Amino acid sequence: MIPGESATKNLQYVEIATDGACKGNPGPGGWGALIRFGDKEKEISGGEPETTNNRMELRAAIEALNTLKRPCRVKLSIDSTYVKDGITKWIFNWQKNGWRTAAKKPVKNADLWQDLLEAVERHQIEWSWVKGHSGDPDNERADVLASDAAEAAR
């Protein structure tokens, strides 16, 4: 048996689709997430009056993961390469370099990257990139939630 294999099999499997939106960049923004576990679905969203699209993409993933009450196996679908590459490729060097980029500049949105690191810590996550506005029903629903929240934040 592979170490940790039995623990992985006992974790509940959850699918999450997230999206962020901004009406102007910066401007009023919103985030949305569709969370599916078994035959149950939950939709969450929120917004901010002055923000950026990247911040809303990050916030969507953070809030969705923080909604989970216990450790889970998660397939997280996202249409943001910024978030996917940031969490799977760049973040390790950012941490090592004291939240500075390779060019020695402060990492943009470091506060949210740190929140995302904390949110992913207790889960086993498969990050899945989907092309936005391509007809993926879960991504389209998350987009509507985010856009509606951005409108409400105006």
HELIX and SHEET records of a PDB file:
HELIX    1   1 GLU A    5  ASN A   10  1                                   6    
HELIX    2   2 ASN A   53  THR A   67  1                                  15    
HELIX    3   3 THR A   81  ASP A   85  1                                   5    
HELIX    4   4 GLY A   86  TRP A   90  3                                   5    
HELIX    5   5 ILE A   91  LYS A   96  1                                   6    
HELIX    6   6 ALA A  110  VAL A  120  1                                  11    
HELIX    7   7 PRO A  137  ALA A  153  1                                  17    
SHEET    1   A 5 LYS A  40  THR A  51  0                                        
SHEET    2   A 5 GLY A  27  PHE A  37 -1                                        
SHEET    3   A 5 GLN A  12  CYS A  22 -1                                        
SHEET    4   A 5 CYS A  72  ILE A  78  1                                        
SHEET    5   A 5 GLN A 124  TRP A 129  1                                        
END                                                                             
